[in-house]
Amino acid sequence: MGDDVTHAVVTGGAGFVGSHLVDELLGSGFRVTVVDDFSTGVRRNLDHHRADDRFELHSVDLKQGLPAIEDADVVFHLASRASPGDFRSHGVDIALTNSVGTNRVLDLALEQDATVVLASTSEVYGDPEVHPQPESYVGHVSVRGARSPYDIGKRFGETLGMAYARQFDLDVRTVRIFNTYGPRMRPDDGRVVPTFVSQALSGDPLTVHGDGTQTRSFCYVSDLVTGLVEVAREPSMDGDVVNLGNDEEITILALARRIRELVDRSPEIVHVDGRPDDPTKRRPDLTRARERLDWQPTTPLDEGLRRTIEDLRGRLET
């Protein structure tokens, strides 16, 4: 797939990452069809595209089937709940979206000879014993843990994608997305950045699970979606997998303190019980992304957090 691609399908396109990807694609001249069941995505994320005749939106649960879509050149498959808070309460939906839903997406791509950019996750590495995590690392994952509907669901999605690639010569490109943050995250999302920001803006204590020494690496959403488009454009990514994220590591306790400073309030930081299966470390090895895609994140953490804080502040006030 090269620069002549014009029609992109985005599953989960009303969600946090998906809607930013739609912005990037339309801004780059693509025609875009969004498929979303609005289980976590919201229409207001896409309202500014309603008048664009290159934009089409379908409210569909892809587990039940896809709408009639023609002439797709690339399918970005982002549909899935991704918040740790949903792993227990919506585990069945998550597992089926990443199995049945992924199967339907791959069938659509096969029918139309379209490229698939399959959104996987750093969760496939589980609680890693190798640090940072290269794409070659096979992971350390529980099949019965609280996070397993998402972790194993994404692993199965990768396996199914590679089976289609080998058996049918389908162009499937897998992206393992690490922790991402930015505007349009739901205040009640359950992930750490919107949780801390919402708590700080409300003057509530910031709740740190465990002792806060666990680490994550946070990538600003606009950097991520630029990488997703580069994966679609780069011919050598056919049949391959790549990490996308930020390789600057920070402890969760340090993140809480950083957000508290940027919000310019002084809420208490309290420690609560750790979450089951919560990885102690998470940082991508970005060698492949830098060498193959000439891509790396560019947004400093403080700048990205400021933008996220202002977005959440505006929505919480209204």
C-alpha positions as CSV (number, residue, x, y, z in Angstrom):
1,M,0.0,0.0,0.0
2,G,1.4,3.4,-0.9
3,D,0.5,7.0,-1.0
4,D,-2.3,6.5,-3.5
5,V,-4.7,5.0,-0.9
6,T,-7.9,7.0,-0.6
7,H,-10.4,5.0,1.4
8,A,-9.8,4.1,5.0
9,V,-12.2,2.2,7.2
10,V,-11.7,2.8,11.0
11,T,-13.4,0.5,13.5
12,G,-13.7,2.1,16.8
13,G,-13.4,5.5,15.1
14,A,-15.5,7.4,17.6
15,G,-13.3,6.4,20.5
16,F,-10.3,8.2,22.0
17,V,-7.6,7.0,19.6
18,G,-9.9,6.2,16.7
19,S,-11.3,9.8,16.5
20,H,-7.8,11.3,16.4
21,L,-6.9,8.8,13.7
22,V,-9.9,10.0,11.7
23,D,-8.8,13.6,12.1
24,E,-5.3,12.6,10.8
25,L,-6.7,10.6,7.8
26,L,-9.1,13.2,6.7
27,G,-6.5,15.9,7.1
28,S,-4.2,13.8,4.8
29,G,-6.8,13.5,2.0
30,F,-8.3,10.1,2.8
31,R,-11.9,9.2,2.5
32,V,-12.9,7.7,5.8
33,T,-15.7,5.3,6.9
34,V,-16.1,4.8,10.6
35,V,-17.7,1.8,12.2
36,D,-18.5,2.1,15.9
37,D,-21.0,0.7,18.4
38,F,-20.6,3.6,20.8
39,S,-20.0,1.4,23.8
40,T,-17.2,3.7,24.7
41,G,-16.9,6.1,21.7
42,V,-19.0,9.2,21.6
43,R,-20.5,11.1,18.6
44,R,-19.2,14.5,19.7
45,N,-15.6,13.2,18.9
46,L,-16.6,13.2,15.2
47,D,-19.2,16.0,15.0
48,H,-16.8,18.3,13.3
49,H,-16.6,15.9,10.3
50,R,-20.3,15.6,9.8
51,A,-20.4,18.0,6.8
52,D,-17.4,16.5,5.1
53,D,-18.6,14.4,2.1
54,R,-15.5,12.2,2.5
55,F,-16.7,11.0,5.9
56,E,-19.2,8.3,6.6
57,L,-20.4,6.9,10.0
58,H,-22.0,3.6,10.7
59,S,-23.4,2.7,14.2
60,V,-22.8,-1.0,14.2
61,D,-21.6,-3.7,16.6
62,L,-19.1,-5.4,14.4
63,K,-19.5,-8.7,16.4
64,Q,-22.9,-8.8,14.6
65,G,-21.6,-8.0,11.2
66,L,-20.3,-5.1,9.2
67,P,-22.3,-2.7,7.0
68,A,-21.9,-2.7,3.2
69,I,-18.6,-1.1,2.6
70,E,-17.0,-0.9,-0.9
71,D,-13.6,-0.1,-2.3
72,A,-11.7,-0.1,1.0
73,D,-8.0,0.3,0.6
74,V,-7.0,0.0,4.3
75,V,-8.8,-1.0,7.5
76,F,-7.6,0.2,10.8
77,H,-9.1,-2.2,13.4
78,L,-9.2,-0.3,16.7
79,A,-12.5,-1.4,18.0
80,S,-12.4,-2.8,21.6
81,R,-12.9,-1.6,25.1
82,A,-9.4,-0.9,26.5
83,S,-9.8,0.4,30.1
84,P,-8.7,-1.8,32.9
85,G,-12.0,-1.0,34.6
86,D,-13.8,-2.8,31.8
87,F,-11.7,-6.0,31.9
88,R,-13.9,-7.6,34.6
89,S,-17.3,-5.9,34.0
90,H,-17.2,-6.3,30.2
91,G,-14.8,-9.2,29.8
92,V,-17.0,-11.2,27.5
93,D,-17.6,-8.3,25.1
94,I,-13.8,-7.6,25.0
95,A,-12.9,-11.2,24.3
96,L,-15.6,-11.5,21.5
97,T,-14.7,-8.1,19.9
98,N,-11.1,-9.2,19.6
99,S,-12.0,-12.6,18.2
100,V,-15.4,-12.6,16.4
101,G,-15.1,-8.9,15.6
102,T,-11.5,-9.3,14.3
103,N,-12.6,-12.2,12.2
104,R,-15.3,-10.1,10.5
105,V,-12.7,-7.3,9.8
106,L,-10.3,-9.7,8.3
107,D,-13.0,-11.2,6.0
108,L,-13.9,-7.7,4.8
109,A,-10.3,-6.9,4.0
110,L,-9.9,-10.2,2.2
111,E,-13.0,-9.6,0.1
112,Q,-11.7,-6.2,-1.0
113,D,-7.9,-6.9,-1.1
114,A,-7.4,-4.2,1.6
115,T,-4.5,-3.7,3.9
116,V,-5.3,-4.3,7.6
117,V,-3.6,-2.3,10.4
118,L,-4.4,-4.4,13.4
119,A,-4.4,-2.5,16.7
120,S,-2.8,-4.8,19.3
121,T,-1.5,-3.8,22.7
122,S,1.5,-3.8,25.0
123,E,-0.7,-6.0,27.2
124,V,0.3,-9.0,25.0
125,Y,3.6,-8.8,26.9
126,G,1.8,-9.2,30.2
127,D,4.0,-8.5,33.3
128,P,7.2,-8.6,31.3
129,E,10.4,-10.2,32.4
130,V,12.3,-8.5,29.6
131,H,12.7,-4.7,29.7
132,P,12.2,-2.8,27.5
133,Q,10.0,-5.0,25.4
134,P,11.1,-5.7,21.8
135,E,8.6,-7.2,19.3
136,S,10.4,-10.5,19.6
137,Y,9.6,-11.0,23.3
138,V,6.9,-13.7,23.6
139,G,5.5,-12.2,26.9
140,H,4.5,-13.4,30.4
141,V,0.7,-13.5,30.4
142,S,-1.9,-15.3,32.5
143,V,-4.8,-16.8,30.6
144,R,-7.0,-16.7,33.8
145,G,-6.1,-13.3,35.2
146,A,-8.4,-10.2,35.6
147,R,-6.8,-8.7,32.5
148,S,-6.9,-11.8,30.4
149,P,-10.0,-11.0,28.3
150,Y,-8.0,-8.1,26.8
151,D,-4.5,-9.6,26.9
152,I,-5.5,-12.9,25.5
153,G,-8.1,-11.4,23.2
154,K,-5.5,-9.3,21.6
155,R,-3.1,-12.2,21.4
156,F,-5.7,-14.2,19.6
157,G,-6.4,-11.3,17.2
158,E,-2.7,-11.2,16.3
159,T,-2.7,-15.0,15.8
160,L,-5.8,-14.8,13.6
161,G,-4.4,-11.9,11.6
162,M,-1.2,-13.9,10.9
163,A,-3.2,-17.0,9.9
164,Y,-5.0,-14.9,7.3
165,A,-1.7,-13.5,6.1
166,R,-0.2,-16.9,5.7
167,Q,-3.2,-18.8,4.4
168,F,-4.7,-16.1,2.1
169,D,-1.7,-13.8,1.6
170,L,-3.6,-10.9,3.2
171,D,-1.6,-7.8,4.0
172,V,-1.9,-7.6,7.8
173,R,0.3,-5.2,9.8
174,T,0.1,-5.4,13.6
175,V,0.8,-2.5,16.0
176,R,1.4,-3.1,19.6
177,I,0.2,0.2,21.2
178,F,1.6,1.2,24.5
179,N,0.0,3.6,27.1
180,T,-1.5,6.5,25.2
181,Y,-3.1,9.7,26.6
182,G,-4.5,13.0,25.4
183,P,-7.7,14.9,24.7
184,R,-11.0,13.0,24.4
185,M,-10.2,10.4,27.1
186,R,-13.3,9.8,29.2
187,P,-13.0,11.3,32.7
188,D,-14.3,8.0,34.1
189,D,-12.2,5.9,31.7
190,G,-10.4,4.2,34.5
191,R,-6.9,4.6,33.0
192,V,-4.4,6.4,35.1
193,V,-4.0,9.8,33.3
194,P,-7.7,10.8,33.1
195,T,-8.2,9.4,36.6
196,F,-5.5,11.5,38.1
197,V,-6.4,14.6,36.1
198,S,-10.1,14.3,37.0
199,Q,-9.3,13.8,40.7
200,A,-6.9,16.7,40.8
201,L,-9.3,19.1,39.0
202,S,-12.1,18.1,41.5
203,G,-9.8,18.6,44.5
204,D,-10.1,14.9,45.4
205,P,-7.2,12.7,46.6
206,L,-5.2,11.1,43.8
207,T,-5.5,7.4,44.3
208,V,-2.3,5.4,43.5
209,H,-2.7,1.6,43.4
210,G,0.1,-0.1,45.3
211,D,3.2,1.8,46.3
212,G,3.4,3.7,43.0
213,T,6.8,2.3,42.0
214,Q,5.3,0.5,39.0
215,T,6.3,2.2,35.7
216,R,4.6,3.2,32.5
217,S,5.7,5.1,29.4
218,F,3.1,7.5,28.0
219,C,2.7,8.5,24.4
220,Y,0.7,11.5,23.3
221,V,-2.2,10.5,21.0
222,S,-1.2,12.7,18.0
223,D,2.2,11.0,18.0
224,L,0.6,7.6,18.0
225,V,-1.8,8.2,15.1
226,T,1.0,9.6,13.0
227,G,2.7,6.3,13.6
228,L,-0.4,4.3,12.7
229,V,-0.6,6.1,9.3
230,E,3.1,5.4,8.7
231,V,2.5,1.7,9.4
232,A,-0.2,1.7,6.7
233,R,2.1,3.5,4.2
234,E,5.3,1.5,4.7
235,P,5.4,-1.4,2.3
236,S,7.9,-3.4,4.4
237,M,5.4,-3.6,7.2
238,D,3.3,-6.2,5.3
239,G,3.0,-9.2,7.6
240,D,5.1,-7.6,10.4
241,V,4.5,-6.2,13.9
242,V,5.8,-3.0,15.5
243,N,5.7,-1.3,18.9
244,L,4.3,2.2,19.0
245,G,4.6,4.3,22.2
246,N,7.0,6.4,24.2
247,D,10.1,4.9,25.7
248,E,10.5,7.5,28.4
249,E,9.6,5.7,31.6
250,I,8.0,7.2,34.7
251,T,6.7,5.8,38.0
252,I,3.0,6.1,38.7
253,L,3.7,8.0,41.9
254,A,5.9,10.5,40.0
255,L,3.1,10.9,37.4
256,A,0.6,11.7,40.2
257,R,3.0,14.4,41.5
258,R,3.5,15.8,38.0
259,I,-0.2,16.1,37.3
260,R,-0.8,17.7,40.7
261,E,1.8,20.3,39.9
262,L,0.4,21.0,36.4
263,V,-3.1,21.4,37.7
264,D,-1.7,23.8,40.3
265,R,-3.6,22.3,43.2
266,S,-2.5,20.3,46.2
267,P,-4.8,17.3,46.7
268,E,-3.5,14.5,48.8
269,I,-2.0,11.4,47.2
270,V,-3.3,8.3,48.8
271,H,-2.3,4.7,48.3
272,V,-4.9,1.9,47.8
273,D,-4.6,-1.8,47.1
274,G,-2.8,-2.8,44.0
275,R,-4.7,-4.2,41.0
276,P,-4.5,-7.9,40.2
277,D,-2.1,-8.7,37.4
278,D,-0.9,-5.0,37.2
279,P,2.4,-5.1,35.4
280,T,5.3,-3.7,37.4
281,K,7.1,-2.3,34.3
282,R,6.0,-1.3,30.8
283,R,8.3,0.4,28.2
284,P,8.6,-0.3,24.5
285,D,11.7,-1.0,22.5
286,L,11.2,1.4,19.6
287,T,14.2,0.3,17.5
288,R,12.0,-1.2,14.8
289,A,9.7,1.9,14.6
290,R,12.7,4.2,14.3
291,E,14.5,2.2,11.7
292,R,11.5,1.0,9.6
293,L,9.1,3.9,9.9
294,D,11.5,6.8,10.7
295,W,9.0,7.4,13.5
296,Q,9.4,8.4,17.1
297,P,7.2,10.4,19.6
298,T,7.9,14.1,19.8
299,T,5.5,15.5,22.3
300,P,7.1,16.1,25.8
301,L,5.1,14.6,28.7
302,D,4.4,18.0,30.4
303,E,3.1,19.5,27.1
304,G,0.8,16.5,26.4
305,L,-0.4,16.6,30.0
306,R,-1.2,20.3,29.8
307,R,-3.3,19.7,26.7
308,T,-5.1,16.8,28.3
309,I,-5.8,18.8,31.5
310,E,-7.3,21.7,29.6
311,D,-9.5,19.3,27.6
312,L,-10.8,17.5,30.7
313,R,-11.2,20.8,32.5
314,G,-13.4,22.1,29.8
315,R,-15.6,19.0,29.7
316,L,-15.9,18.7,33.5
317,E,-17.0,22.3,33.8
318,T,-19.8,21.8,31.2
